[in-house]
Amino acid sequence: MKTDFKLNDAVMILERTPSVLNALLDGIPETWERATEGEGTWSPYDVVGHLIHGELTDWIPRARHILAGETRPFETFDRMAQFIESEGKSLNELLMTFAELRRENVAALLEMNLTDDELDRKGLHPELGEVTLRQLLATWMVHDLDHLAQIARTMAKVQEFCCHDG
């Protein structure tokens, strides 16, 4: 199913993600925050760290890169940076950091007052090739939703607190 990208819809999701994360994760036992789906997968704690790294180095920096008319590729995104950057921080600290960064980034996005022509401007992704600003922003929204689903799925598999085998 293909739908047209609407910036207001993306902003609505982007603004809500911190609240959804807080509802899911604030105050949960460490067993849940560090649970994974198996070797090589991420815990809810890891995902929040990853989202923070994206707020700092991915979405808005890349949007600005496109709007500036840069012809060089985007900086490569380090998908594992959270394992170093989050070290020694509590999940609550990460949630607060993410919420603040997201507020700042949504405000920056809205301040851009993007036109359709600007949304159609192109940048060069280091792996995917040419992408429009519209595609970048749609990906940001879907990235949030994918990671929210991942967190819920991981938490649903924590057997220690379940009363059935389901």
C-alpha positions as CSV (number, residue, x, y, z in Angstrom):
1,M,0.0,0.0,0.0
2,K,1.6,3.3,-1.1
3,T,0.5,6.5,0.5
4,D,1.6,10.1,-0.1
5,F,4.0,11.4,2.5
6,K,2.5,14.2,4.6
7,L,5.0,16.2,6.7
8,N,2.3,16.9,9.3
9,D,1.7,13.2,9.7
10,A,5.4,12.5,10.1
11,V,5.7,15.3,12.7
12,M,2.8,13.9,14.6
13,I,4.6,10.5,14.9
14,L,8.0,12.0,15.6
15,E,6.5,14.2,18.4
16,R,4.8,11.2,20.1
17,T,7.7,8.8,20.1
18,P,9.3,10.1,23.4
19,S,5.9,9.7,25.2
20,V,5.4,6.2,23.8
21,L,8.9,5.2,24.9
22,N,8.3,6.6,28.4
23,A,5.0,4.8,28.7
24,L,6.7,1.5,27.7
25,L,10.0,1.8,29.5
26,D,10.0,4.3,32.4
27,G,10.6,2.4,35.6
28,I,10.7,-1.1,34.1
29,P,12.9,-3.7,35.8
30,E,16.5,-4.0,34.5
31,T,15.7,-7.5,33.3
32,W,13.2,-6.0,30.8
33,E,15.3,-3.0,29.8
34,R,18.3,-5.3,29.0
35,A,16.3,-8.2,27.4
36,T,17.0,-9.0,23.8
37,E,15.5,-11.3,21.2
38,G,18.7,-13.3,21.1
39,E,22.4,-13.0,20.2
40,G,23.2,-10.0,18.1
41,T,19.9,-8.3,18.8
42,W,19.2,-5.1,20.7
43,S,17.6,-4.5,24.1
44,P,15.2,-1.7,24.7
45,Y,18.1,0.1,26.4
46,D,20.2,-0.3,23.2
47,V,17.4,0.9,21.0
48,V,17.0,4.1,23.0
49,G,20.7,4.8,22.7
50,H,20.5,4.2,19.0
51,L,17.6,6.6,18.7
52,I,19.7,9.2,20.5
53,H,22.6,8.8,18.2
54,G,20.2,9.3,15.2
55,E,19.0,12.5,16.7
56,L,22.5,13.8,17.0
57,T,24.0,12.6,13.7
58,D,21.4,11.5,11.2
59,W,18.0,13.0,10.5
60,I,18.4,16.8,10.9
61,P,22.0,16.9,9.9
62,R,21.1,15.0,6.7
63,A,18.1,17.3,6.1
64,R,20.4,20.3,6.4
65,H,22.9,18.7,4.1
66,I,20.3,18.2,1.4
67,L,18.9,21.8,1.8
68,A,22.5,23.2,1.6
69,G,22.8,21.5,-1.8
70,E,25.8,19.4,-0.8
71,T,26.9,17.0,-3.5
72,R,29.1,14.8,-1.3
73,P,27.4,11.8,0.3
74,F,26.0,12.0,3.8
75,E,28.3,11.0,6.7
76,T,28.1,7.3,7.3
77,F,25.8,6.5,10.3
78,D,27.4,4.4,13.0
79,R,24.6,1.9,13.9
80,M,26.6,0.6,16.9
81,A,27.6,3.9,18.4
82,Q,25.1,3.5,21.3
83,F,27.1,0.7,22.8
84,I,29.9,3.2,23.7
85,E,27.8,6.5,24.0
86,S,25.3,5.0,26.4
87,E,27.8,3.3,28.6
88,G,27.3,4.1,32.3
89,K,23.9,5.9,31.8
90,S,20.6,4.8,33.2
91,L,17.6,4.1,30.9
92,N,15.9,7.0,32.6
93,E,18.8,9.3,31.6
94,L,18.6,8.0,28.0
95,L,14.8,8.6,27.8
96,M,15.2,12.1,29.1
97,T,18.1,12.8,26.6
98,F,16.1,11.4,23.7
99,A,13.0,13.4,24.6
100,E,15.0,16.7,24.7
101,L,16.9,16.0,21.5
102,R,13.6,15.0,19.7
103,R,11.9,18.2,20.9
104,E,14.8,20.2,19.5
105,N,14.9,18.3,16.2
106,V,11.1,18.6,15.6
107,A,11.4,22.3,16.3
108,A,14.3,22.5,13.8
109,L,12.3,20.6,11.3
110,L,9.2,22.9,11.7
111,E,11.4,26.0,11.5
112,M,12.6,24.8,8.0
113,N,9.1,25.6,6.7
114,L,9.7,23.1,3.9
115,T,8.1,23.5,0.5
116,D,7.2,20.7,-1.9
117,D,10.2,21.7,-4.0
118,E,12.5,21.5,-1.0
119,L,11.1,18.1,0.0
120,D,12.0,16.9,-3.5
121,R,15.6,18.0,-3.2
122,K,18.1,15.2,-3.3
123,G,21.0,14.0,-1.3
124,L,23.4,11.1,-1.6
125,H,23.1,8.3,0.9
126,P,26.4,6.4,1.3
127,E,24.6,3.0,0.8
128,L,21.3,3.7,-0.9
129,G,22.4,6.4,-3.4
130,E,20.1,9.3,-4.2
131,V,17.3,10.1,-1.8
132,T,14.9,13.0,-1.5
133,L,14.4,15.0,1.6
134,R,10.8,13.6,1.5
135,Q,12.2,10.1,1.6
136,L,14.6,10.9,4.4
137,L,11.8,12.3,6.6
138,A,9.5,9.4,5.8
139,T,12.2,7.0,6.8
140,W,12.8,8.9,10.1
141,M,9.1,8.4,11.0
142,V,9.1,4.7,9.9
143,H,12.4,4.2,11.8
144,D,10.7,5.3,15.0
145,L,7.8,3.0,14.4
146,D,10.0,0.0,13.6
147,H,12.0,0.5,16.8
148,L,8.9,0.9,18.9
149,A,7.6,-2.4,17.5
150,Q,11.0,-4.0,18.2
151,I,10.9,-2.9,21.8
152,A,7.3,-4.1,22.3
153,R,8.2,-7.5,20.6
154,T,11.3,-7.9,22.8
155,M,9.4,-7.1,26.0
156,A,6.7,-9.5,25.0
157,K,9.3,-12.3,25.0
158,V,10.5,-11.7,28.5
159,Q,9.4,-15.0,30.1
160,E,10.5,-14.3,33.6
161,F,7.3,-12.3,34.3
162,C,4.9,-14.3,32.2
163,C,2.4,-16.7,33.7
164,H,2.0,-18.8,30.5
165,D,4.2,-20.2,27.7
166,G,2.6,-18.0,25.0
